[in-house]
Amino acid sequence: MSIDIDAVKTYLLGLQDTICAALAEEDGGQGFLEDSWERPGGGGGRSRVLEEGPVFEKAGINFSQVFGEGLPASATAHRPELAGRSFQALGVSLVIHPRNPYAPTSHANVRFFIAEKPGEAPVWWFGGGFDMTPYYGFEEDCVHWHQTAKAACDPFGADVYARYKKWCDEYFYLKHRDEPRGIGGLFYDDLNEWGFAQSFAFMRSVGDHYLQAYRPIVARRKDQVYGERERDFQLYRRGRYVEFNLVYDRGTIFGLQTGGRTESILMSLPPYVKWRYNWQPQPGSPEAELYELYLKPREWLA
Amino acid sequence: MSIDIDAVKTYLLGLQDTICAALAEEDGGQGFLEDSWERPGGGGGRSRVLEEGPVFEKAGINFSQVFGEGLPASATAHRPELAGRSFQALGVSLVIHPRNPYAPTSHANVRFFIAEKPGEAPVWWFGGGFDMTPYYGFEEDCVHWHQTAKAACDPFGADVYARYKKWCDEYFYLKHRDEPRGIGGLFYDDLNEWGFAQSFAFMRSVGDHYLQAYRPIVARRKDQVYGERERDFQLYRRGRYVEFNLVYDRGTIFGLQTGGRTESILMSLPPYVKWRYNWQPQPGSPEAELYELYLKPREWLA
């Protein structure tokens, strides 16, 4: 199978449809609003957002296809020599912020890049993954999340889950807090050594496993009773999400650097956030437990 | 006058005291809490924070003196050749977030850097300024703010205000929003061409004029009646403040890069923030007026 950008695009648009339909059903509210947009420099996207739903306080699922003249350094970690090439980038990116503090935030992204230069062979690669950020820790949720991540990887090699799980722990890390963003999942980038067909199959496997990983967790947490204390902690912890996305996230920085559509890029930011100076959880509390047991890289399937 | 770091330090500590005392009085609540901290790499600071006061929802005023081995690129815009030198940085930095949406957020910073290398003369410079970010526009407030900024500059040369006012407009700009952070004020950096004594006098003039610029504005807005609509807009606009500080601000990035004390650096973030997808103000509303008349670089003293 040679490089087939149309097949990637068709898959991504379908993935966006499937995830939106399932999450709208889980939400039980008015569903997603759609905004299509064009990028002045070339390309565009289809943003879908659900705000103030019964279950999801904010859910953003964005498809984009962007053409550009000069690939910025943030696009590829390991191939600075490609910076400056003309490129095309296609992807689906989503962040889901439930209202209930017992239901975790989740993020998924699958993307395909192709960088071209006259007289040379195109260079392409896939990247993506999914990761979860709980406010309160539930071991069974984390185990289910990682089991599903492993199921997405296993057909592609015995060590794939372990490798991309580790990369996820390393990537979603707030250096200035010395703290992971959440309990991880999968992260991969610069993937092309399997050839196009197999790499594209892996994109589909990751994309298709996201709902299986996330939906059952939301389903069992969305009606769990909570109070002001839990809500307050959720808003405080959401601040870390903002810090990560604006300071470290490669996709956010790539989007802002390439003149992407700001509202679609920043759709990932939580709807409502608090910062408090030097706050620390009470020892022995469920909030302290999150830091001690969940916000540490851990082998969930050991 | 030769380089006198102790004099700078004494001035900065006194400035922090003066500003804290005046703002605590304006607030009428419990005043500031103080945290002293040491930086593992060398140096430390004195953070003062007031949270949930009657007038100020969050006010952070931080003194710090930091020693480091390798000067990061973010420390100086125009002298990349200094990167890697050992350095000392002293400064006072503050951000004030009033509760009342009619009262603007303000920021001020004055700082002194000295970069050393064995066998070479030390290189030093001053930087700083102050700027204001209103949620609702009041022409008289903006004029007063800029008049005071000009008064701080005028003894140092006829073109100083104009130059540093322009630099402020350029610096406090959110490229991804195509929008200034607020109505500006003063910004300067890499200042040493006046010699140490005069440059230090300018630091004092900027530092000493901040309260004259800000306090009367807070005093006349802090009790102005507002409703949920104004509060909501304030929380939404505060999102821009977070975006600027985490994506662009040199001081924030310098602090995080040099292993600064995260809680003191991020003291600048607003206490309570909202993001809403693709929100636009109603044409003809006071919120639209902010964008049209105030969030544009303007000559306030023309």
Interface residues (C-beta under 8 A of the other chain):
Chain A: D35 S47 V49 E51 K58 G60 K175 H176 R177 G239 V242 E243 L246 V247 L256 T262 E263 I265 L266 M267 L269 P270 P271 Y272 V273 K274 W275 R276 Y277 N278
Chain B: D35 S47 V49 E51 K58 G60 K175 H176 R177 G239 V242 E243 L246 V247 L256 T262 E263 I265 L266 M267 L269 P270 P271 Y272 V273 K274 W275 R276 Y277 N278
